[in-house]
């Protein structure tokens, strides 16, 4: 499945299924083909995503230290959670500022 997140405050944001599922689970939601993030819930959603990013940063730093590698090494050469979630965090911040919901599947 592909997620297409929409808001009147921003352009559309497309995420592949596994990444969208992971993001929704980080928000404490079950992955679903349709949904909404209300303005009242956006502050908590932004915080949850930022906490997940920080937790991964700590894990990656520990893995680098264990491997004796410098930051940005092959120890974690894949796409990080920070990179995957940044567009959604920005979307939520803009939508919250303009008091517009974020929806998908509609």
C-alpha positions as YAML, in Angstrom:
chain: A
units: angstrom
residues:
- id: 1
  name: UNK
  ca: [0.00, 0.00, 0.00]
- id: 2
  name: UNK
  ca: [1.08, 3.58, -0.58]
- id: 3
  name: UNK
  ca: [0.04, 6.37, 1.78]
- id: 4
  name: UNK
  ca: [-0.83, 9.78, 0.40]
- id: 5
  name: UNK
  ca: [-1.08, 12.27, 3.26]
- id: 6
  name: UNK
  ca: [-2.96, 15.47, 2.44]
- id: 7
  name: UNK
  ca: [-3.61, 18.78, 4.13]
- id: 8
  name: UNK
  ca: [-4.97, 22.10, 2.92]
- id: 9
  name: UNK
  ca: [-1.92, 23.70, 4.54]
- id: 10
  name: UNK
  ca: [0.71, 21.77, 2.54]
- id: 11
  name: UNK
  ca: [1.41, 19.78, -0.54]
- id: 12
  name: UNK
  ca: [0.77, 16.05, -0.55]
- id: 13
  name: UNK
  ca: [3.21, 13.66, 1.10]
- id: 14
  name: UNK
  ca: [3.61, 10.13, -0.24]
- id: 15
  name: UNK
  ca: [5.07, 7.29, 1.84]
- id: 16
  name: UNK
  ca: [5.54, 3.67, 0.91]
- id: 17
  name: UNK
  ca: [3.44, 1.25, 2.93]
- id: 18
  name: UNK
  ca: [6.05, -0.04, 5.40]
- id: 19
  name: UNK
  ca: [7.25, 3.48, 6.19]
- id: 20
  name: UNK
  ca: [3.72, 4.81, 6.59]
- id: 21
  name: UNK
  ca: [2.82, 1.85, 8.78]
- id: 22
  name: UNK
  ca: [5.86, 2.49, 10.99]
- id: 23
  name: UNK
  ca: [5.06, 6.19, 11.27]
- id: 24
  name: UNK
  ca: [1.44, 5.49, 12.26]
- id: 25
  name: UNK
  ca: [2.57, 2.93, 14.84]
- id: 26
  name: UNK
  ca: [4.94, 5.52, 16.33]
- id: 27
  name: UNK
  ca: [1.86, 7.72, 16.74]
- id: 28
  name: UNK
  ca: [0.10, 4.89, 18.60]
- id: 29
  name: UNK
  ca: [-2.27, 4.18, 15.72]
- id: 30
  name: UNK
  ca: [-3.01, 1.03, 13.82]
- id: 31
  name: UNK
  ca: [-2.04, 1.29, 10.15]
- id: 32
  name: UNK
  ca: [-5.20, 1.89, 8.14]
- id: 33
  name: UNK
  ca: [-6.02, 2.79, 4.54]
- id: 34
  name: UNK
  ca: [-7.95, 5.88, 5.73]
- id: 35
  name: UNK
  ca: [-7.43, 8.23, 8.62]
- id: 36
  name: UNK
  ca: [-7.05, 11.71, 10.01]
- id: 37
  name: UNK
  ca: [-4.75, 13.54, 12.37]
- id: 38
  name: UNK
  ca: [-6.76, 16.31, 13.98]
- id: 39
  name: UNK
  ca: [-5.19, 19.67, 14.80]
- id: 40
  name: UNK
  ca: [-5.67, 19.00, 18.53]
- id: 41
  name: UNK
  ca: [-3.55, 15.83, 18.21]
- id: 42
  name: UNK
  ca: [-0.71, 17.31, 16.16]
- id: 43
  name: UNK
  ca: [1.42, 18.53, 19.07]
- id: 44
  name: UNK
  ca: [1.49, 15.04, 20.57]
- id: 45
  name: UNK
  ca: [2.13, 13.52, 17.13]
- id: 46
  name: UNK
  ca: [5.10, 15.82, 16.50]
- id: 47
  name: UNK
  ca: [6.51, 15.02, 19.95]
- id: 48
  name: UNK
  ca: [6.12, 11.27, 19.42]
- id: 49
  name: UNK
  ca: [7.91, 11.37, 16.07]
- id: 50
  name: UNK
  ca: [10.72, 13.55, 17.44]
- id: 51
  name: UNK
  ca: [11.19, 11.21, 20.42]
- id: 52
  name: UNK
  ca: [11.44, 8.23, 18.06]
- id: 53
  name: UNK
  ca: [14.05, 10.05, 15.99]
- id: 54
  name: UNK
  ca: [16.06, 10.94, 19.09]
- id: 55
  name: UNK
  ca: [15.91, 7.34, 20.33]
- id: 56
  name: UNK
  ca: [17.23, 6.10, 17.00]
- id: 57
  name: UNK
  ca: [19.98, 8.74, 17.05]
- id: 58
  name: UNK
  ca: [21.11, 7.40, 20.43]
- id: 59
  name: UNK
  ca: [21.07, 3.80, 19.13]
- id: 60
  name: UNK
  ca: [23.07, 4.78, 16.03]
- id: 61
  name: UNK
  ca: [25.62, 6.71, 18.10]
- id: 62
  name: UNK
  ca: [26.04, 3.68, 20.37]
- id: 63
  name: UNK
  ca: [26.49, 1.41, 17.34]
- id: 64
  name: UNK
  ca: [29.12, 3.78, 15.94]
- id: 65
  name: UNK
  ca: [30.95, 3.87, 19.26]
- id: 66
  name: UNK
  ca: [30.85, 0.09, 19.49]
- id: 67
  name: UNK
  ca: [32.15, -0.28, 15.95]
- id: 68
  name: UNK
  ca: [34.83, 2.34, 16.60]
- id: 69
  name: UNK
  ca: [33.57, 4.24, 13.59]
- id: 70
  name: UNK
  ca: [33.04, 7.92, 12.94]
- id: 71
  name: UNK
  ca: [29.58, 9.44, 12.44]
- id: 72
  name: UNK
  ca: [28.24, 8.77, 8.95]
- id: 73
  name: UNK
  ca: [30.17, 5.53, 8.54]
- id: 74
  name: UNK
  ca: [29.00, 2.30, 7.05]
- id: 75
  name: UNK
  ca: [27.78, 1.23, 10.49]
- id: 76
  name: UNK
  ca: [24.49, 2.92, 9.62]
- id: 77
  name: UNK
  ca: [24.66, 3.77, 5.94]
- id: 78
  name: UNK
  ca: [20.92, 3.28, 5.31]
- id: 79
  name: UNK
  ca: [18.13, 5.82, 5.43]
- id: 80
  name: UNK
  ca: [17.53, 6.91, 9.01]
- id: 81
  name: UNK
  ca: [14.24, 7.47, 10.76]
- id: 82
  name: UNK
  ca: [15.15, 11.18, 10.92]
- id: 83
  name: UNK
  ca: [15.27, 11.29, 7.12]
- id: 84
  name: UNK
  ca: [12.04, 9.33, 6.69]
- id: 85
  name: UNK
  ca: [10.02, 11.30, 9.24]
- id: 86
  name: UNK
  ca: [11.28, 14.84, 8.57]
- id: 87
  name: UNK
  ca: [8.71, 15.51, 5.80]
- id: 88
  name: UNK
  ca: [5.83, 14.37, 8.04]
- id: 89
  name: UNK
  ca: [7.04, 16.42, 11.01]
- id: 90
  name: UNK
  ca: [7.23, 19.49, 8.77]
- id: 91
  name: UNK
  ca: [3.77, 18.74, 7.35]
- id: 92
  name: UNK
  ca: [2.32, 18.45, 10.84]
- id: 93
  name: UNK
  ca: [3.96, 21.70, 11.98]
- id: 94
  name: UNK
  ca: [2.59, 23.63, 8.99]
- id: 95
  name: UNK
  ca: [-0.85, 22.06, 9.28]
- id: 96
  name: UNK
  ca: [-0.95, 22.81, 13.01]
- id: 97
  name: UNK
  ca: [0.04, 26.44, 12.42]
- id: 98
  name: UNK
  ca: [-2.76, 26.84, 9.88]
- id: 99
  name: UNK
  ca: [-5.23, 24.75, 11.92]
- id: 100
  name: UNK
  ca: [-5.78, 22.20, 9.15]
- id: 101
  name: UNK
  ca: [-6.13, 18.43, 9.58]
- id: 102
  name: UNK
  ca: [-3.91, 15.86, 7.86]
- id: 103
  name: UNK
  ca: [-5.82, 13.05, 6.16]
- id: 104
  name: UNK
  ca: [-5.03, 10.01, 4.07]
- id: 105
  name: UNK
  ca: [-7.00, 7.61, 1.94]
- id: 106
  name: UNK
  ca: [-9.79, 10.06, 1.19]
...
